[in-house]
Amino acid sequence: MRKKEDGYYRGSSCKYKLIAHIVFVTKFRYKILYGKLDNDLKKIMLDLANENDWYIQILETDIDHIHILLDYHQTDSISNIVKILK
């Protein structure tokens, strides 16, 4: 487990803060993200973040896309994070 110190995380020999802004868009920008689907999708994203020890600072949805501001480990690759969240 990593420790947060003044907004930064400290490893054994480093200090870091990695934040990614990820946007997922529905296919053909179909307007389907509202109501129960919106709430279920947010819950799934938060559960995945907790399982992988990531911290979602901001999670907002619109009718056709999702914005995530994600704080993650230095050992995680952003491509793997996106693959897991998709």
Secondary structure as UniProt FT lines:
FT   STRAND          3..5
FT   TURN            6..7
FT   STRAND          8..10
FT   STRAND          15..16
FT   STRAND          18..25
FT   HELIX           27..29
FT   HELIX           36..51
FT   TURN            52..53
FT   STRAND          55..61
FT   STRAND          65..72
FT   TURN            74..75
FT   HELIX           78..85
//
